[in-house]
Amino acid sequence: RLGHLAGNRFTIILHKTESGALLHAQRILQQLEKRGVPNLFGEQRYGVLGNSAELGKLLIEKQFSQFCKEFIGDPQLIRNQDWKRAAEFYRQGKLQQALDQLPSGMADERHLLQLLLSCKSHQTAVFALPKNLLRLFLSAAQANYFDRLLQQRLPDLDQLRDGDIAVKHINRACFRVEYAAAEQSRADSFEISPSAPLFGSKVMLATGKPGEAELKVLEESGLSLESWKLGKGLTMSGERRPLRVPLNQSEILSHGKNFLTLRFILPKGSYATSVLRELIKQPPANDQTSQIK
């Protein structure tokens, strides 16, 4: 499925490690194996300019002119000089100069500009883009809302709450948690985990406090579940995604004065960067953004 990894075994070398890194890494990996890895999508889901989620939201809102502007890119965020100049021309309304300046490898951006130059509407130009690309932007919007909800649950991703939708790790089946205390032992054994939605027209929402948080994220964005019914093969039905995933067979293969070599296994659809985030960062005493207490 879209965004899922083909493999799930990782071997990673960390360079420029400091004194005590070995013991620190051992402690973090032990905690992650016990409590789980935050199932964040992270920045790799949001594109080179970090704007894929914004493009998805603009598509949902049918803001096609703004979508085109965002798709060509913000000049202040672009490093490639030809692309940067093209984006500047576009924002000045100089479409032909923008097309002439765009790198030849940017086929989708060039096609969009060609359609606009031939007097096609912004809407027509947007829907002429590859459908899988547009769905990628919509998936990025889903991921962004999921990541926001996950951050709100840190550092207690292993703790169920009344009203949660729990996911069974063995088969991804979902059920509503009426009484968290009655199901917590299943979470402790990693049979189940709390989840958050990848929003869509048919997704099951939580109730209680978790449900309030989910609705608040939607409402603050000016969206509803109906907003994801885009038609044209772009409707997103949604699904539940566990807030944490198991870390298995983690080990430190080798270490030296300033490096560590790690190996671990994650389920498909989860990202090694979530493990690295926990290993590398050094949060202050009052930081609550880490899964590790």
For each residue, the residues with C-beta under 8 A, 3 or more apart:
1: 4 269
2: 132 135 136 139
3: 41 45 139 143 269
4: 1 268 269
5: 8 268 269 270 271
6: 268
7: 268
8: 5 265 266 267 268 270
9: 263 264 265
10: 262 263 264 265 266 272 275
11: 253 261 262 263
12: 261 262 263 272 276
13: 259 260 261 262
14: 17 21 25 259 260 261 262 276 279 280
15: 258 259
16: 258 259
17: 14 21 255 258 259 260
18: 21 258
19:
20: 23 24
21: 14 17 18 24 25 255 260
22: 25 26 252 255 260
23: 20 26 27
24: 20 21 27 28 279
25: 14 21 22 28 29 252 260 262 279
26: 22 23 29 30 252
27: 23 24 30 31
28: 24 25 31 32 278 279 292
29: 25 26 32 33 247 250 252 262 264 279
30: 26 27 33 34
31: 27 28 34 35 291 292
32: 28 29 35 36 37 247 250 275 278 291 292
33: 29 30 246 247 248 250
34: 30 31
35: 31 32 157 158 244 291 292
36: 32 157 158 190 193 244 245 246 247 291
37: 32 244 245 246 247 266 270 274 275 278 291
38: 150 154 157 243 244 274 277 278 291
39: 150 241 242 243 244 245 270 274
40: 147 150 271 273 274 277
41: 3 44 45 46 143 144 146 147 271
42: 45 147 271 273 274 277
43: 46 50 273
44: 41 271 273
45: 3 41 42 52 53 139 140 143
46: 41 43 50 51 52 53 140 143 144
47: 50 51 52 55 140
48:
49: 73 74 77 78
50: 43 46 47 77
51: 46 47 54 55 70 73 74 77
52: 45 46 47 55 56 136 137 140 141
53: 45 46 56 57 137 140 141 143 144
54: 51 57 58 70 141
55: 47 51 52 58 59 67 70 71 137 140 141
56: 52 53 59 60 137 138 139 140 141 142 144
57: 53 54 60 61 141 221 223
58: 54 55 61 63 64 66 67 70
59: 55 56 62 67 126 134 137 138 230 234
60: 56 57 138 141 223 227 228 230
61: 57 58 222 227
62: 59 123
63: 58 66 67
64: 58 67 68 121 122 123 125 126
65: 68 69 122
66: 58 63 69 70
67: 55 58 59 63 64 70 71 122 126
68: 64 65 71 72 112 116 122 125 126
69: 65 66 72 90 91
70: 51 54 55 58 66 67 73 74
71: 55 67 68 109 112 126
72: 68 69 86 87 90 98 109 112 113
73: 49 51 70 77 78 83 87
74: 49 51 70 77 78 87
75: 78 84 85 87 88 91
76:
77: 49 50 51 73 74
78: 49 73 74 75 83 84 87
79: 84
80: 83 84 103
81: 84 85
82: 85 86 101 102 103
83: 73 78 80 86 87 101 102 103 106
84: 75 78 79 80 81 87 88
85: 75 81 82 88 89 101
86: 72 82 83 89 90 97 98 99 101 102 109
87: 72 73 74 75 78 83 84 90 91 98
88: 75 84 85 91 92
89: 85 86 92 94 95 97 98 101
90: 69 72 86 87 93 94 95 98 113
91: 69 75 87 88
92: 88 89
93: 90
94: 89 90 97 98
95: 89 90 98 99 113 116 117
96: 99 100 117
97: 86 89 94 100 101
98: 72 86 87 89 90 94 95 101 102 113
99: 86 95 96 102 110 113 114 117
100: 96 97
101: 82 83 85 86 89 97 98
102: 82 83 86 98 99 106 109 110 113
103: 80 82 83 106
104: 110
105:
106: 83 102 103 109 110
107: 110 111
108: 111 112 129 130 133
109: 71 72 86 102 106 112 113
110: 99 102 104 106 107 113 114
111: 107 108 114 115 128 129
112: 68 71 72 108 109 115 116 125 126 128 129
113: 72 90 95 98 99 102 109 110 116 117
114: 99 110 111 117 118
115: 111 112 118 120 124 125 128
116: 68 95 112 113 119 120 122 125
117: 95 96 99 113 114
118: 114 115
119: 116
120: 115 116 124 125 128
121: 64 124 125
122: 64 65 67 68 116 125 126
123: 62 64 126 127
124: 115 120 121 127 128
125: 64 68 112 115 116 120 121 122 128 129
126: 59 64 67 68 71 112 122 123 129 134
127: 123 124 134 232
128: 111 112 115 120 124 125
129: 108 111 112 125 126 133 134
130: 108 133 134
131: 134 135 232 233 234
132: 2 135 136
133: 108 129 130 136 137
134: 59 126 127 129 130 131 137 138 234
135: 2 131 132 138 139 234 236
136: 2 52 132 133 139 140
137: 52 53 55 56 59 133 134 140 141
138: 56 59 60 134 135 141 142 228 230 234 236
139: 2 3 45 56 135 136 142 143 198 236
140: 45 46 47 52 53 55 56 136 137 143 144
141: 52 53 54 55 56 57 60 137 138 144 145 199
142: 56 138 139 145 146 198 199 200 236 238
143: 3 41 45 46 53 139 140 146 147 198
144: 41 46 53 56 140 141 147 148
145: 141 142 148 149 197 198 199 217 218 221
146: 41 142 143 149 150 196 197 198 241
147: 40 41 42 143 144 150 151
148: 144 145 151 152 217
149: 145 146 152 153 196 197 213 214 217 243
150: 38 39 40 146 147 153 154 157 196 243
151: 147 148 154 289
152: 148 149 213
153: 149 150 156 157 194 196 243
154: 38 150 151 157 288 289 290 291
155: 288 289 290 291 292 293
156: 153 159
157: 35 36 38 150 153 154 193 194 243 244 291
158: 35 36 187 188 193 244
159: 156 180 184 187 194
160: 164 166 177 180 183 184 187 192 194
161: 164 177 180 194 208 209 210
162: 177 178 179 180 208 209
163: 176 177 206 207 208 209 210 211
164: 160 161 176 177 180 194 195 206 208 210
165: 174 175 176 177 194 195 197 204 205 206 210 240
166: 160 174 175 176 177 183 186 187 192 193 194 195
167: 172 173 174 192 193 194 195 240 241 242
168: 171 172 173 174 175 191 192
169: 172 190 191 192 193 242 245 246 267
170: 191
171: 168
172: 167 168 169
173: 167 168
174: 165 166 167 168 195 204 240
175: 165 166 168
176: 163 164 165 166 204 206 207
177: 160 161 162 163 164 165 166 180 183 194
178: 162 182
179: 162 182 183
180: 159 160 161 162 164 177 183 184
181: 184
182: 178 179
183: 160 166 177 179 180 186 187 192
184: 159 160 180 181 187 188
185: 188 189
186: 166 183 189 191 192
187: 158 159 160 166 183 184 190 191 192 193 194
188: 158 184 185
189: 185 186
190: 36 169 187 193 246
191: 168 169 170 186 187
192: 160 166 167 168 169 183 186 187
193: 36 157 158 166 167 169 187 190 242 243 244 245
194: 153 157 159 160 161 164 165 166 167 177 187 210 242 243 244
195: 164 165 166 167 174 240 241 242 243
196: 146 149 150 153 214 240 241 243
197: 145 146 149 165 200 203 204 205 206 214 238 239 240 241
198: 139 142 143 145 146 203 236 238 239 240 241
199: 141 142 145 203 218 223 225 228 236 238
200: 142 197 203 225 228 235 236 237 238 239
201: 225 226 228 229 235 236 237 238
202: 225 237 238
203: 197 198 199 200 225 237 238 239 240
204: 165 174 176 197 240
205: 165 197 211 214 215 225
206: 163 164 165 176 197 210 211 213 214
207: 163 176 210 211
208: 161 162 163 164 211 212
209: 161 162 163 212 213
210: 161 163 164 165 194 206 207 213 214
211: 163 205 206 207 208 214 215
212: 208 209 215 216
213: 149 152 206 209 210 216 217
214: 149 196 197 205 206 210 211 217 218
215: 205 211 212 218 219
216: 212 213 219 220
217: 145 148 149 213 214 220 221
218: 145 199 214 215 221 223 224 225
219: 215 216 222 223
220: 216 217
221: 57 145 217 218
222: 61 219
223: 57 60 199 218 219 227 228
224: 218 227
225: 199 200 201 202 203 205 218 228 238
226: 201 229
227: 60 61 223 224
228: 60 138 199 200 201 223 225 235 236 237 238
229: 201 226 235
230: 59 60 138 234 235 236
231: 234 235
232: 127 131
233: 131
234: 59 131 134 135 138 230 231
235: 200 201 228 229 230 231
236: 135 138 139 142 198 199 200 201 228 230
237: 200 201 202 203 228
238: 142 197 198 199 200 201 202 203 225 228
239: 197 198 200 203
240: 165 167 174 195 196 197 198 203 204
241: 39 146 167 195 196 197 198
242: 39 167 169 193 194 195 245
243: 38 39 149 150 153 157 193 194 195 196
244: 35 36 37 38 39 157 158 193 194 291
245: 36 37 39 169 193 242 266 267 270
246: 33 36 37 169 190 266 267
247: 29 32 33 36 37 250 264 265 266 275
248: 33 264 265 266
249: 263 264 265
250: 29 32 33 247 262 263 264 265
251: 262 263 264
252: 22 25 26 29 255 260 261 262
253: 11 261 262 263
254: 259 260 261
255: 17 21 22 252 259 260 261
256: 259
257:
258: 15 16 17 18
259: 13 14 15 16 17 254 255 256
260: 13 14 17 21 22 25 252 254 255
261: 11 12 13 14 252 253 254 255
262: 10 11 12 13 14 25 29 250 251 252 253 275 279
263: 9 10 11 12 249 250 251 253
264: 9 10 29 247 248 249 250 251 272 275
265: 8 9 10 247 248 249 250
266: 8 10 37 245 246 247 248 270 271 272 275
267: 8 169 245 246 270
268: 4 5 6 7 8
269: 1 3 4 5
270: 5 8 37 39 245 266 267 274
271: 5 40 41 42 44 266 274
272: 10 12 264 266 275 276
273: 40 42 43 44 276 277
274: 37 38 39 40 42 270 271 277 278
275: 10 32 37 247 262 264 266 272 278 279
276: 12 14 272 273 279 280
277: 38 40 42 273 274 280 281
278: 28 32 37 38 274 275 281 290 291 292
279: 14 24 25 28 29 262 275 276
280: 14 276 277
281: 277 278 290
282:
283: 287 289 290
284: 287
285:
286:
287: 283 284 290
288: 154 155
289: 151 154 155 283
290: 154 155 278 281 283 287 293
291: 31 32 35 36 37 38 154 155 157 244 278
292: 28 31 32 35 155 278
293: 155 290
